[in-house]
Amino acid sequence: MSYLAGVALIGLALLSPLTSLAIYDSRGQELDRVYLTEGSQVVISHINSIYDARVDEFLELREGALELTDVKTSSYAVHEYYRTDDRITKYRWTEIIIVNSSDRNFTIDVDKRRVSAIEENRNIAIRLRIEKGTIGRKFLGSPQ
């Protein structure tokens, strides 16, 4: 393979699309970034602020957005709130803002791995946003 062909292949690889879950504080400072693939599972666990009950929200990356696929809780009222008493209502987000208060005990797991930035940054608003970028941005820090 010629040198130019090798450089072209590397350039194409660096431009390959990549999807991430970017996590920002209320000032817009990036706290963490987790790379996702189609079907990646994100679980947001917390104590519901209305019914004071533990809830696990299961979301899946589908076509560039997080889609609610299941809700686990022992509270019937929380199930009604999410309209999951007989079926899952289709909710989709590309951005979610949570108030990460210590009394609500938020945790986030992506593909069964805990995102420590959530537990390290309590009592602030946290923005979770699906972002599209490139492999180049991941490895070289280049702009999206």
Contacts in CASP RR format, 6 or more apart in sequence:
PFRMAT RR
TARGET T0000
AUTHOR 0000-0000-0000
METHOD contacts of the structure
MODEL  1
MSYLAGVALIGLALLSPLTSLAIYDSRGQELDRVYLTEGSQVVISHINSI
YDARVDEFLELREGALELTDVKTSSYAVHEYYRTDDRITKYRWTEIIIVN
SSDRNFTIDVDKRRVSAIEENRNIAIRLRIEKGTIGRKFLGSPQ
13 135 0 8 1.000
14 134 0 8 1.000
14 135 0 8 1.000
14 136 0 8 1.000
14 139 0 8 1.000
14 140 0 8 1.000
14 142 0 8 1.000
15 134 0 8 1.000
15 135 0 8 1.000
15 136 0 8 1.000
16 134 0 8 1.000
16 135 0 8 1.000
17 132 0 8 1.000
17 133 0 8 1.000
17 134 0 8 1.000
18 35 0 8 1.000
18 132 0 8 1.000
18 133 0 8 1.000
18 134 0 8 1.000
18 135 0 8 1.000
18 137 0 8 1.000
18 138 0 8 1.000
19 35 0 8 1.000
19 36 0 8 1.000
19 37 0 8 1.000
19 61 0 8 1.000
19 64 0 8 1.000
19 130 0 8 1.000
19 131 0 8 1.000
19 132 0 8 1.000
19 133 0 8 1.000
20 33 0 8 1.000
20 34 0 8 1.000
20 35 0 8 1.000
20 36 0 8 1.000
20 130 0 8 1.000
20 131 0 8 1.000
20 132 0 8 1.000
20 133 0 8 1.000
20 138 0 8 1.000
21 33 0 8 1.000
21 34 0 8 1.000
21 36 0 8 1.000
21 42 0 8 1.000
21 66 0 8 1.000
21 110 0 8 1.000
21 128 0 8 1.000
21 129 0 8 1.000
21 130 0 8 1.000
21 131 0 8 1.000
22 30 0 8 1.000
22 32 0 8 1.000
22 33 0 8 1.000
22 128 0 8 1.000
22 129 0 8 1.000
22 130 0 8 1.000
22 131 0 8 1.000
23 30 0 8 1.000
23 31 0 8 1.000
23 32 0 8 1.000
23 33 0 8 1.000
23 34 0 8 1.000
23 108 0 8 1.000
23 115 0 8 1.000
23 117 0 8 1.000
23 118 0 8 1.000
23 126 0 8 1.000
23 127 0 8 1.000
23 128 0 8 1.000
24 30 0 8 1.000
24 31 0 8 1.000
24 126 0 8 1.000
24 127 0 8 1.000
24 129 0 8 1.000
25 31 0 8 1.000
25 121 0 8 1.000
25 124 0 8 1.000
25 125 0 8 1.000
25 126 0 8 1.000
25 127 0 8 1.000
26 124 0 8 1.000
26 125 0 8 1.000
26 126 0 8 1.000
26 127 0 8 1.000
28 127 0 8 1.000
31 117 0 8 1.000
31 120 0 8 1.000
31 121 0 8 1.000
31 126 0 8 1.000
32 115 0 8 1.000
32 116 0 8 1.000
32 117 0 8 1.000
33 131 0 8 1.000
34 110 0 8 1.000
34 113 0 8 1.000
34 115 0 8 1.000
35 138 0 8 1.000
36 42 0 8 1.000
36 61 0 8 1.000
36 110 0 8 1.000
36 130 0 8 1.000
37 61 0 8 1.000
38 61 0 8 1.000
38 62 0 8 1.000
38 63 0 8 1.000
39 60 0 8 1.000
39 61 0 8 1.000
39 62 0 8 1.000
40 60 0 8 1.000
40 61 0 8 1.000
40 110 0 8 1.000
40 111 0 8 1.000
41 58 0 8 1.000
41 59 0 8 1.000
41 60 0 8 1.000
41 109 0 8 1.000
41 110 0 8 1.000
41 111 0 8 1.000
41 112 0 8 1.000
42 58 0 8 1.000
42 59 0 8 1.000
42 60 0 8 1.000
42 61 0 8 1.000
42 66 0 8 1.000
42 108 0 8 1.000
42 109 0 8 1.000
42 110 0 8 1.000
43 56 0 8 1.000
43 57 0 8 1.000
43 58 0 8 1.000
43 59 0 8 1.000
43 108 0 8 1.000
43 109 0 8 1.000
44 56 0 8 1.000
44 57 0 8 1.000
44 59 0 8 1.000
44 96 0 8 1.000
44 98 0 8 1.000
44 106 0 8 1.000
44 107 0 8 1.000
44 108 0 8 1.000
45 54 0 8 1.000
45 55 0 8 1.000
45 56 0 8 1.000
45 57 0 8 1.000
45 105 0 8 1.000
45 106 0 8 1.000
45 107 0 8 1.000
45 108 0 8 1.000
45 109 0 8 1.000
46 54 0 8 1.000
46 55 0 8 1.000
46 98 0 8 1.000
46 104 0 8 1.000
46 105 0 8 1.000
46 106 0 8 1.000
46 107 0 8 1.000
47 53 0 8 1.000
47 54 0 8 1.000
47 55 0 8 1.000
47 103 0 8 1.000
47 104 0 8 1.000
47 105 0 8 1.000
48 54 0 8 1.000
48 55 0 8 1.000
48 73 0 8 1.000
48 75 0 8 1.000
48 78 0 8 1.000
48 81 0 8 1.000
49 104 0 8 1.000
50 77 0 8 1.000
50 81 0 8 1.000
51 75 0 8 1.000
51 77 0 8 1.000
51 78 0 8 1.000
51 81 0 8 1.000
53 73 0 8 1.000
53 74 0 8 1.000
53 75 0 8 1.000
53 77 0 8 1.000
53 78 0 8 1.000
54 73 0 8 1.000
54 74 0 8 1.000
54 75 0 8 1.000
55 71 0 8 1.000
55 72 0 8 1.000
55 73 0 8 1.000
55 75 0 8 1.000
55 78 0 8 1.000
55 82 0 8 1.000
56 71 0 8 1.000
56 72 0 8 1.000
56 73 0 8 1.000
57 68 0 8 1.000
57 70 0 8 1.000
57 71 0 8 1.000
57 82 0 8 1.000
58 68 0 8 1.000
58 69 0 8 1.000
58 70 0 8 1.000
58 71 0 8 1.000
58 72 0 8 1.000
59 66 0 8 1.000
59 67 0 8 1.000
59 68 0 8 1.000
59 69 0 8 1.000
59 93 0 8 1.000
60 66 0 8 1.000
60 67 0 8 1.000
60 69 0 8 1.000
61 67 0 8 1.000
61 130 0 8 1.000
62 92 0 8 1.000
64 94 0 8 1.000
64 130 0 8 1.000
64 132 0 8 1.000
65 92 0 8 1.000
65 93 0 8 1.000
65 94 0 8 1.000
65 130 0 8 1.000
66 92 0 8 1.000
66 93 0 8 1.000
66 94 0 8 1.000
66 96 0 8 1.000
66 130 0 8 1.000
67 90 0 8 1.000
67 91 0 8 1.000
67 92 0 8 1.000
68 82 0 8 1.000
68 88 0 8 1.000
68 89 0 8 1.000
68 90 0 8 1.000
68 91 0 8 1.000
68 92 0 8 1.000
69 88 0 8 1.000
70 84 0 8 1.000
70 88 0 8 1.000
71 78 0 8 1.000
71 79 0 8 1.000
71 82 0 8 1.000
71 84 0 8 1.000
71 88 0 8 1.000
73 79 0 8 1.000
76 85 0 8 1.000
79 85 0 8 1.000
82 88 0 8 1.000
82 89 0 8 1.000
83 89 0 8 1.000
93 130 0 8 1.000
94 129 0 8 1.000
94 130 0 8 1.000
95 127 0 8 1.000
95 128 0 8 1.000
95 129 0 8 1.000
95 130 0 8 1.000
96 127 0 8 1.000
96 128 0 8 1.000
96 129 0 8 1.000
97 125 0 8 1.000
97 126 0 8 1.000
97 127 0 8 1.000
97 128 0 8 1.000
98 106 0 8 1.000
98 125 0 8 1.000
98 126 0 8 1.000
98 128 0 8 1.000
99 124 0 8 1.000
99 125 0 8 1.000
99 126 0 8 1.000
100 106 0 8 1.000
100 118 0 8 1.000
100 121 0 8 1.000
100 122 0 8 1.000
100 123 0 8 1.000
100 124 0 8 1.000
100 125 0 8 1.000
100 126 0 8 1.000
101 122 0 8 1.000
101 123 0 8 1.000
102 122 0 8 1.000
102 123 0 8 1.000
106 118 0 8 1.000
106 119 0 8 1.000
106 126 0 8 1.000
107 114 0 8 1.000
107 115 0 8 1.000
107 118 0 8 1.000
107 119 0 8 1.000
108 114 0 8 1.000
108 115 0 8 1.000
108 118 0 8 1.000
108 128 0 8 1.000
109 115 0 8 1.000
118 126 0 8 1.000
131 144 0 8 1.000
132 144 0 8 1.000
133 144 0 8 1.000
134 142 0 8 1.000
134 144 0 8 1.000
136 142 0 8 1.000
137 143 0 8 1.000
137 144 0 8 1.000
END
